[in-house]
């Protein structure tokens, strides 16, 4: 398995973050590509070639792009045409940068397929999956809001080879209260990328409430610090030895991409995470 870093976790400019990732010994990087300098419309063909070359000269590759649309993701039919179209352009950008994976949250998948939102999300994901099948790019749903068995059933219902999974073990443990090791086995056919993140649940809250809180920009009286806590790798509840063994067992040899969303010194936490993973993989 290879070690990646989400460049935005450094909270630096893109090129400075890329250099930092290379200095820490990462194999690759994941980059947010929704807005700003990495938005698809901000990079013409030459700019894409230049960026790919720059990343390669640092000894890195792009493990994936992050195409997280924010808001209510793909749960509202009236918003989905624009979001799907933008996602397709991010898939094109990923391919131009040498990656075949785009990750995102799609919203909370209902456990009941009869829920009206289920069909709305199916329609959007099928559109992206069918495009991915055509161009050779995988659209990887990030785990977290729902349990792995619910996501597996949803993916099975789509019938698209390119609709896959970005497995984030901390999200499963912190938010869904699910077992990351069991999730590897449940989602095995679909896992194409993973996040290396850790944390612990403090008090269980309905994931619908938590993700609506994010989608609405923090409006409401929910205190996330009462729900869960993200922690440096090895300090949370993710059982890394068992988790990595499960990934090996299913034949996964892709990226463990470090994500650090909190903390006063993310660069130090990321450096520690690189060393932690190297020791675990040795």
Secondary structure as the mmCIF struct_conf table of DSSP 4:
data_model
#
loop_
_struct_conf.conf_type_id
_struct_conf.id
_struct_conf.beg_label_comp_id
_struct_conf.beg_label_asym_id
_struct_conf.beg_label_seq_id
_struct_conf.end_label_comp_id
_struct_conf.end_label_asym_id
_struct_conf.end_label_seq_id
STRN STRN1 UNK A 2 UNK A 6
HELX_RH_3T_P HELX_RH_3T_P1 UNK A 7 UNK A 10
BEND BEND1 UNK A 12 UNK A 12
HELX_RH_AL_P HELX_RH_AL_P1 UNK A 14 UNK A 23
TURN_TY1_P TURN_TY1_P1 UNK A 24 UNK A 25
BEND BEND2 UNK A 27 UNK A 27
STRN STRN2 UNK A 28 UNK A 32
BEND BEND3 UNK A 34 UNK A 35
HELX_RH_3T_P HELX_RH_3T_P2 UNK A 36 UNK A 38
BEND BEND4 UNK A 39 UNK A 39
HELX_RH_3T_P HELX_RH_3T_P3 UNK A 40 UNK A 42
HELX_RH_AL_P HELX_RH_AL_P2 UNK A 45 UNK A 57
TURN_TY1_P TURN_TY1_P2 UNK A 58 UNK A 59
STRN STRN3 UNK A 61 UNK A 66
TURN_TY1_P TURN_TY1_P3 UNK A 71 UNK A 74
HELX_RH_AL_P HELX_RH_AL_P3 UNK A 77 UNK A 96
TURN_TY1_P TURN_TY1_P4 UNK A 97 UNK A 98
STRN STRN4 UNK A 101 UNK A 104
HELX_LH_PP_P HELX_LH_PP_P1 UNK A 108 UNK A 110
BEND BEND5 UNK A 111 UNK A 112
TURN_TY1_P TURN_TY1_P5 UNK A 113 UNK A 114
BEND BEND6 UNK A 115 UNK A 115
HELX_RH_AL_P HELX_RH_AL_P4 UNK A 116 UNK A 135
TURN_TY1_P TURN_TY1_P6 UNK A 136 UNK A 136
STRN STRN5 UNK A 138 UNK A 142
HELX_LH_PP_P HELX_LH_PP_P2 UNK A 143 UNK A 143
BEND BEND7 UNK A 145 UNK A 146
HELX_RH_AL_P HELX_RH_AL_P5 UNK A 148 UNK A 158
TURN_TY1_P TURN_TY1_P7 UNK A 161 UNK A 162
STRN STRN6 UNK A 163 UNK A 168
HELX_RH_AL_P HELX_RH_AL_P6 UNK A 169 UNK A 171
HELX_RH_PI_P HELX_RH_PI_P1 UNK A 172 UNK A 176
HELX_RH_AL_P HELX_RH_AL_P7 UNK A 180 UNK A 186
BEND BEND8 UNK A 187 UNK A 187
HELX_RH_3T_P HELX_RH_3T_P4 UNK A 188 UNK A 190
STRN STRN7 UNK A 191 UNK A 196
STRN STRN8 UNK A 198 UNK A 201
BEND BEND9 UNK A 202 UNK A 203
HELX_RH_AL_P HELX_RH_AL_P8 UNK A 207 UNK A 215
TURN_TY1_P TURN_TY1_P8 UNK A 216 UNK A 217
BEND BEND10 UNK A 218 UNK A 218
BEND BEND11 UNK A 220 UNK A 221
HELX_RH_3T_P HELX_RH_3T_P5 UNK A 224 UNK A 226
TURN_TY1_P TURN_TY1_P9 UNK A 227 UNK A 227
STRN STRN9 UNK A 228 UNK A 231
TURN_TY1_P TURN_TY1_P10 UNK A 233 UNK A 234
BEND BEND12 UNK A 235 UNK A 237
HELX_RH_AL_P HELX_RH_AL_P9 UNK A 240 UNK A 249
TURN_TY1_P TURN_TY1_P11 UNK A 250 UNK A 251
BEND BEND13 UNK A 254 UNK A 254
STRN STRN10 UNK A 255 UNK A 258
BEND BEND14 UNK A 262 UNK A 264
HELX_RH_AL_P HELX_RH_AL_P10 UNK A 266 UNK A 281
#
